[in-house]
Amino acid sequence: MGSSGGSAHADTALDIRRQLSTANEVAVIGSSSFWHHDSAATCRHIGKKLAELSSLAIVTGGMEGVGETVARTFFDCLPHAV
């Protein structure tokens, strides 16, 4: 691929980025298992508190466990005017 191909990819990436929300992003990384008896409750509390912030996007690895629990609680606690 020549240099023009690389430039086209860069232009495409920039175009996509311009179209995306300017929201802040929080990555939630954790186990697919809860290792402490309070872990699920802690994840739900964090999701609820994050939902109180404006212009926030949650990024997870897409697996069940910590990421899913935080993200689902976050979504459930949004005012749903999204």
C-alpha atoms as one frame of an Amber mdcrd trajectory, in Angstrom:
protein
   0.000   0.000   0.000   1.388   3.398  -0.958   1.451   6.496   1.146  -1.883
   7.658  -0.296  -3.571   4.541   1.170  -2.284   5.386   4.629  -3.482   8.948
   4.255  -6.935   7.743   3.210  -7.134   5.580   6.350  -6.058   8.518   8.499
  -8.672  10.740   6.847 -11.346   8.099   7.438 -10.331   7.758  11.097 -10.472
  11.530  11.563 -13.876  11.687   9.879 -15.247   8.987  12.202 -13.778  10.739
  15.239 -15.441  14.035  14.248 -18.810  12.266  14.093 -18.492  10.644  17.499
 -19.730  12.229  20.673 -17.384  14.436  22.624 -18.303  12.549  25.788 -15.729
  11.647  28.372 -14.932   7.967  28.363 -14.403   5.634  31.313 -12.981   2.178
  30.737 -14.168  -0.470  33.177 -11.792  -3.394  33.377 -12.312  -6.247  35.774
 -12.866  -9.914  36.297 -15.722 -11.921  34.858 -16.161 -13.275  38.395 -16.848
 -11.524  41.684 -14.210 -12.482  44.221 -15.560 -10.645  47.266 -19.069 -10.858
  48.679 -19.500  -7.071  48.203 -18.099  -6.897  44.658 -21.433  -6.868  42.779
 -22.857  -4.209  45.119 -19.707  -2.125  44.703 -20.011  -2.356  40.897 -23.668
  -1.292  41.049 -22.782   1.663  43.287 -20.034   2.772  40.888 -22.401   2.478
  37.904 -25.018   4.562  39.696 -22.509   7.278  40.613 -21.094   7.383  37.076
 -24.631   7.857  35.691 -24.843  11.096  37.682 -22.057  12.601  35.559 -22.898
  14.341  32.320 -21.455  13.481  28.918 -19.974  10.169  29.948 -19.503   6.993
  27.931 -18.661   3.624  29.482 -16.295   1.263  27.662 -16.042  -2.390  28.738
 -14.572  -5.576  27.386 -18.077  -6.903  26.687 -17.878  -9.766  29.159 -20.133
 -10.570  32.086 -18.949  -9.691  35.559 -17.481  -6.378  36.675 -17.753  -4.500
  33.373 -21.262  -5.681  32.603 -22.543  -4.884  36.088 -21.116  -1.352  36.106
 -22.302  -0.637  32.556 -25.819  -2.049  32.989 -26.321  -0.124  36.218 -24.946
   3.011  34.553 -27.416   2.626  31.675 -30.368   1.787  33.942 -29.720   4.924
  36.032 -29.523   7.321  33.061 -32.478   9.672  32.566 -33.000   7.869  29.188
 -33.069  11.052  27.193 -30.083   9.488  25.423
